[in-house]
Amino acid sequence: DDAQSITDAGSAYVMVTSYKLLDAAKQDVTKNFEDPLLIDGELNVYPRLLILTSASDTKEYDGTPLADSTVTVGGDGFAPGERFDIYASGSQSDVGSSSNTIPDLATLTHPAGFKLSNYSVVPIEGTLSVTQNTSPIVVTASSQVKIYDGTPLTSQMHSVSGLPDGFTTEVSLQGSVTNVGDTAEGNHTVSSVKLLRDGEDVTSNFSNITTESGTLRVIPAPPA
């Protein structure tokens, strides 16, 4: 006869503290037998397997963070009455990949009775991936004309098409014409392009930036 029990994960020995030997009529016949060999037993409660899987997701770069807080519970799951919310905290803004972080359960608020030691936690973190933005962005150097006056014609005028909202550009142009005979088609070129978001250079997050040249033209002065 024994009343030992165990609830939490672990082991406990069970000792025989008293016994009776009964016959078919349920009569105590213990005294008719030599003392039996008493062998202790063992109670084992194994931790529940708790598999936590955070979401994976991907998108093209748009300047905003990619996040998904979903965490799926698998394995044996929580014991009745011990479930609580778990949210992933990963975030990826620029081109690249990172883990969708699952928090340490010890840092979260638990329901009454929950003990982390009763669980074997296996976190499987998903991946958040941001790929380069493939939308076409075209930077065009403007064409300019002026009447010959002996000074160089230069310009930083240009246009940009396809630029997403929330972004600005920093563009440098090159080209100079002074004389009428120096004009050549496409002599006004884009030498560098930067795409900025909140003042930060994010050009590497875009893969489809093209440039088009313009023409600087000097025409003869009219007869006096």
N, C-alpha and C positions, 0 to 999 in steps of 0.2 A: 504494500500500500504506500503510495507516494503522491505528494501534491505539488511537486516542483514543476515550474513552467518557465518558459523564456519567450520574450516578445521581440526584443531587438536582435539584430544580426549578431551572431556569436555562438558560443557553445556553453553548455552547462552539464555537469554530471548529475545523474539521477541515482540516488542511493536508496536501497531497500531498508526502510526503517522498521517495518514490521511485516509479518506474513502469517497466513493460515493455510493449512492444507485441508481441503474439504473432500468428502466422499461424494458419491453420486446423489446422496440424499441431502447434500449441503451441510453435513454434520462436520464439525471441527475434529479432525483426526490427527492434528499436528503432532501430538505427543507420541504417536505410534511410529514416528520416523526420526531417524537421526537428523541432526542439524544439517540443512542443505548448504551447498556452496552458494554464497551470495555474490553476484557479479553486478557491479555498477553499470548503469546505462549512460547514454549521452544524448542530449538534445541539441540539435543544430538548426539554427535559423540562418539561411544564406541571404546576403544582400540582394535586393532586387536589381536587375539590370535595367538601367535607365539610359537609353540612347537618345541623345539630343542632336537634331540635325537642323542647322540654320539654312535659310534659303540661298540659292544662287540666282544671279541675274546679270544681264548685260545690256548695254545701250551705247549708242554713239555719243561722243562728247557734245554737251550743250552748255557747259558752264555751271550746271547745278549738280549737287551730290546724288549719286546712285545709292539707295539704301532700301533694305527690306528687312523688317524686324521679325519676320516669321520664324519661329522655332517649332519643329515637329517633334513630338515625344513618341518614342518607340521602345522596343524591348519589352520588359515586363510592365513598364509604365509606373505611375505612382500607386502607392497603396491607397485604398479608399479613404477619402477625407483629407489626403495630404497633398493634393494637386495645387499648384500655384502657377502664376503667369511667369513666363520666361521670354525675354525679347532680345534679339540679336542687336548689336550696336555698331556693326560695320558700316563704313561709308567710303565711297571712291568718287573723286571729282575729276581728276585729270586722267589722261590715257594711261592705262595700266590695270593691274589686278591686285586685289587684297582680300584677306579672309573676312568673312562676315562673322565677327567675333561673338562668341557665346559667353555670357558672364559666368564667373565663378559662383556656383550656387550658394557658397558660404556667405556671399556678400548681399544676398537677397533676403527679403522678408518672407518668412515661412509660416504656414499655419501651425496651430498648436499641435504638438505631438510629433512634428516632423524632425527626424534626425538624419543628417547627411550620411552618417556612418552606416545607415541601413540600406544604402544604395551604392551600386557600382556604376558610376557615371561615365559614359563614353560620349564625349562631344565630337561631332562631325561638322566641321565648319564649312559652309558653302563659300563660293567665290563670287566677288563682285568685280565685274570687268567693264571697263570703259574703252571703247575703240575710237580710232580717229574719226572725226567728222568728215564725211565724204561729199557734203554739199558743195557745188561749184561756187567759188568766189573768184571774181575777175577784177583785177586792178588795171585800169587803162590810163596811160599817160595822155593828157589832152594835146590836141594839135593847136598851134598858135601861129598867127601871121602878124608881121609888122612891116612898116615901111622902113627902108634902109635909113639909118641915122648915124651909122658908124659905131654903135655900141652893141654888145652881144645881146642876142635874144635868148633868155633862159626862162624856165617856168617850173613851178612845183605843182601846177594844177593837174588834177587827176580825178577819176571817178572810180567808185567801188560798187560792184553789184553782187548780190547774194550774201551780203554780210548779215549774220543773225542778229536779232535784237539783243541789246546789252553788251555789244562788242564795239570797239573802235579800232582804227588803224593808225599806224605810223609808217608813212611811205616816203621814200627818197627817190628822186628822179635825177637823171643826168642827160645832158645834151645842151649844146650851145651853138648858135649860128650868128655870125656877124655880117657876112657879105652875101649878096644875092646869089652868087655862084656856088656858095657852100651848102645850099639846101640839098638834103637827100631824104628820101622817104624813110620813115621809121627812125629818124635820128633823135627822137625824144623817148628815152627808155626808162623803165622802172628798174632801179638798181637794188632796192631792198623793200621788203614788206614785213611789218610786224602786226599781228593781231593782238589786241589788248582787252582784258576784262578787269575792270576796277584797277587799272594802271599796271597790271601784271602781264608780262609777255606769255601768251598762250598759243603762239603760232604752231608749235610742235603738235598741238592737238588737232590740227587740220591737215588733210592730205590732198586737197584738190584746189590749191591756190594757183591761178595762172595770171600772166601779165600780158598786156598788149601795148605796143608802142604807138606813139603819135608822131607827128611831124612838125618841126619848127621851121617856118619858112619866112625868109626876108625877101620882100619884093622891091623893085626899083622905086625910087622917089619920083613923083610926077615932075614933069618939066616945070621949071620956074616960070 
